Amino acid sequence: MANRTVSALVPGQPTEDGNRVPLTRLVPGRGQRGADAFRALDPFLLMDHFGPMVLAPGTDAGFPPHPHKGFQTLTYLIQGAFRHRDSTGGSGLLRPGGAQLMNAGSGIVHEEMPVPEHLETGGPIEGVQLWTSCCWPGSPSGNPSPTTCPS
């Protein structure tokens, strides 16, 4: 295995996504120019660290239905409980220590929302999501396929 060296440290940027969920987004190549910035880190596209935040009872924070196409997401939950639902009919429950790998393939619409009991009582949520390239020019995108791995 070849050794690689660190060529740059790139700080994450605070932002919000979904229903006002605070997160830190790390985009590879930020501040660099051209295709080389992304080629150096391929297959990684970005990483989000969402939370930590404490939901107040009745808060609707989460990630309502939204589309993805042509990449994979790996979601790892640190705190809280999320329900995943998608346009393939798939659904799954994600608890701390659990992970979900989703190949968006030719296109998928999905949502990741705190479970109803977590929305009612409130509590902490935190996790990370890594986006990776699963396709390259000329390759088939494939069918969408979510896989939940419980903790």
N, C-alpha and C positions, 0 to 999 in steps of 0.2 A: 504494500500500500504506500503510495507516494505521500509525502508530507506536504501540507499546504501552509502558507503563512497568512497572517492577518494583514490585509492591505489597507483597511480603513475601519474606523469605528463610526457607526452611523447612529445618532440618537433617534429614538422614537419621537413622534409628534403627537401631542394631546389633541383629541378630537372627540366627536360623538357620532354614533351610528344607531340605526334602528329607532326605537322610541326613547331618545335622549339617554342612551347608555354611554357613559364616559369610557373612553378607551385610549390606549397609546398605540399608534400605528407605526410600524417599522416598514419602510419601503426600501428594498435594496436598490442601490445605485443613486439614491437621492443626493443631489449635489454633483453627480458625475454626468458626463455628456455621452450621448450616443448609445449604440447597441452594446458596446463593451461593458457598460455599467451593469446591464442585466445578464449578459452572457457569463460574467464572472461568478454569478450566484445561482445560475440556472441549476436546478429547477424551481428555486424558491421565488415566489412573486411578492408576498408580503406576509407580515405577522401582526395580529391584533392581540393585545392584552386588554380584556374588558373587565371593568371594575378595578379593584374591589369597590363595591358600593353596597349600601344597605337599603333595601327596598322598604319603603313605608307601606303599611297595610293598604291594599287597594291600588297600589301603583301598577301601571301597565308596562313597565320597562321590559324590553326584550327586543327581538328582531322579527317583526311581522313579515308576511309573505314578500319575498323578493327573488329575482331570477339570478341564476349563474349559468355559465356555459364555457366549456373548454378547459376547465381546470379542476383540481381536487381541493377539498378542504379537510383538514384534520382539526377537530375541536376537542379540547381536553378541559374538563370542568374541575375547578379547584374548590369552589363553594357554591351552594345552592342546588337547585334541581330544575332542569329544562326538559321540555317536551319538543321533539323534532317531528314535523309533519311535512310531507312533500307531495309533488304532483304525480309521483309514481304510485301513490297510495301507501307509501312507507311511513312508519312512525316509530318513535323510540323514546325511551326515557333516559336521560343523562343525569347521573348523580356524581358527587365528588369522586375523583379517581377514575371515572369512566371516560371513554373517548368515542368519537364518531368520525368515521371516514366517509366522505361523500364524493363520488366521482360525478361531476356535473355533466360530463359527456356532451351530447348534442343539445342539452338544455334541460333545466329543472327549475321549478319554483318551490321554495321551501320556507319554513319559518322555524325559529327557535325561540320559544317563549317559556318563562318560568311556569312551573306546574301550578294549577289553580290553588292548591293549598298554600303554596309559597306566596302567591299574589295576595291571598286573603290575610295571612298572618304577617307577611313581610319577612325580612331577613337578608343575610348577605348573599351576593352573587359575585363570582369571579371565575375567569377562565382565559384560555388562550386559543386562538385559531390561526393555523398556518395554512397559507394558500400555496399550492405547488402546481407547476405546469404538468399536464398529463398528455399534452398533444404537441405536435410539431407540424410545420407546413407539409401538406400532402397526406397526413395520417388521418384515419377515421377518428371522429370524436368518440364514437361508441355510445352505448345506452347509459343513461343516468343510473347510478346505483349507490344508494346510501347503506351503510353498515354501522350499526351501533354496537359498541363493546361495553357492557356494563362493568362497573367497578367491582 
